[in-house]
Amino acid sequence: LMLWDRAQVILWLKRTGRYFPHIRTVLRGRDLPEDLKYIAVIESALKPRAGSSRGARGIWQFIASTACNYDLTVDRFVDERRNFYFATGAAASYLKDLHDRFNSWTLACAAYNMGERGLERRIEKQEVKDYYHLLLPAETQRYVLRAIAAKLILTDPARYGFDLHPEDYYKPRKFDRVKLRAKYPTPLTLVAKAAG
């Protein structure tokens, strides 16, 4: 099904150049499986401005309560779910906690999709602790398989008819981080102009 939307897959491929290097660094730094990066692909198509009808935001599609549990600021002025760098660290921590809770990466991913309490209720009711044997909501049933499909396509795009060259991939953004303390709300354009 993913291959039908060829334009979307091309954008996935292009965006991997911008986002995968940092995601890999964070996952390796926490000794987590590198394949978890495909969760970001299926959650948001690697779009930092992505949002869902249920209020999830950013590349990792955090809902506000989970974001706050992982030290992301979400208020009327700031939404760090849309900050790729902060959200990637939070997602890595959340996925690690889910793995510690369920002792399975497939169940951790299922919980990431449907919520840990909902998954625990299903496991308890069905007396099954195997993702592939649980009866789950349709989206969650397909979740891990969609991540696997994304991995297959993105690791060998030529096999699926995609011919991109290194210059076709987006480059990671370069920037400096600065900390600014202002007594009053300050427009970002004013700060940018002052910084040249």
Solvent accessible surface area in square Angstrom, and as a share of the most:
residue,aa,sasa,rsa
1,L,186,0.93
2,M,30,0.13
3,L,66,0.33
4,W,217,0.76
5,D,77,0.40
6,R,104,0.38
7,A,68,0.53
8,Q,46,0.20
9,V,1,0.00
10,I,67,0.34
11,L,61,0.31
12,W,14,0.05
13,L,2,0.01
14,K,44,0.19
15,R,34,0.13
16,T,14,0.08
17,G,19,0.18
18,R,53,0.19
19,Y,12,0.05
20,F,11,0.05
21,P,49,0.31
22,H,53,0.23
23,I,0,0.00
24,R,67,0.24
25,T,90,0.52
26,V,22,0.13
27,L,2,0.01
28,R,155,0.57
29,G,68,0.66
30,R,96,0.35
31,D,134,0.69
32,L,16,0.08
33,P,50,0.32
34,E,53,0.24
35,D,68,0.35
36,L,7,0.04
37,K,14,0.06
38,Y,7,0.03
39,I,3,0.02
40,A,0,0.00
41,V,1,0.01
42,I,14,0.07
43,E,41,0.18
44,S,8,0.05
45,A,15,0.12
46,L,0,0.00
47,K,85,0.36
48,P,32,0.20
49,R,179,0.65
50,A,16,0.12
51,G,48,0.46
52,S,42,0.27
53,S,122,0.78
54,R,210,0.77
55,G,28,0.27
56,A,9,0.07
57,R,65,0.24
58,G,0,0.00
59,I,2,0.01
60,W,3,0.01
61,Q,24,0.10
62,F,4,0.02
63,I,82,0.42
64,A,45,0.35
65,S,70,0.45
66,T,19,0.11
67,A,0,0.00
68,C,67,0.40
69,N,113,0.58
70,Y,45,0.17
71,D,131,0.68
72,L,10,0.05
73,T,59,0.34
74,V,38,0.22
75,D,76,0.39
76,R,211,0.77
77,F,143,0.60
78,V,67,0.39
79,D,43,0.22
80,E,35,0.16
81,R,18,0.07
82,R,61,0.22
83,N,55,0.28
84,F,13,0.05
85,Y,76,0.29
86,F,72,0.30
87,A,1,0.00
88,T,1,0.01
89,G,14,0.14
90,A,7,0.05
91,A,0,0.00
92,A,1,0.01
93,S,34,0.22
94,Y,17,0.07
95,L,0,0.00
96,K,86,0.37
97,D,68,0.35
98,L,2,0.01
99,H,44,0.20
100,D,90,0.47
101,R,117,0.43
102,F,25,0.10
103,N,125,0.64
104,S,28,0.18
105,W,73,0.25
106,T,37,0.21
107,L,4,0.02
108,A,0,0.00
109,C,11,0.06
110,A,0,0.00
111,A,0,0.00
112,Y,23,0.09
113,N,35,0.18
114,M,49,0.22
115,G,26,0.25
116,E,28,0.13
117,R,150,0.55
118,G,13,0.12
119,L,0,0.00
120,E,61,0.27
121,R,158,0.58
122,R,80,0.29
123,I,21,0.11
124,E,139,0.63
125,K,171,0.72
126,Q,55,0.24
127,E,155,0.69
128,V,41,0.23
129,K,165,0.70
130,D,57,0.29
131,Y,9,0.03
132,Y,122,0.46
133,H,135,0.60
134,L,12,0.06
135,L,122,0.61
136,L,5,0.02
137,P,52,0.33
138,A,58,0.45
139,E,91,0.41
140,T,2,0.01
141,Q,73,0.33
142,R,132,0.48
143,Y,3,0.01
144,V,13,0.07
145,L,100,0.50
146,R,85,0.31
147,A,13,0.10
148,I,77,0.39
149,A,33,0.26
150,A,0,0.00
151,K,72,0.31
152,L,89,0.44
153,I,7,0.04
154,L,20,0.10
155,T,83,0.48
156,D,63,0.33
157,P,27,0.17
158,A,76,0.59
159,R,174,0.64
160,Y,52,0.20
161,G,52,0.50
162,F,6,0.02
163,D,113,0.58
164,L,35,0.18
165,H,91,0.41
166,P,106,0.67
167,E,131,0.59
168,D,46,0.24
169,Y,55,0.21
170,Y,73,0.28
171,K,127,0.54
172,P,64,0.40
173,R,142,0.52
174,K,197,0.83
175,F,112,0.47
176,D,130,0.67
177,R,182,0.66
178,V,122,0.70
179,K,172,0.73
180,L,106,0.53
181,R,208,0.76
182,A,58,0.45
183,K,176,0.74
184,Y,150,0.57
185,P,122,0.77
186,T,56,0.33
187,P,81,0.51
188,L,143,0.71
189,T,95,0.55
190,L,104,0.52
191,V,35,0.20
192,A,58,0.45
193,K,161,0.68
194,A,92,0.71
195,A,88,0.68
196,G,104,1.00
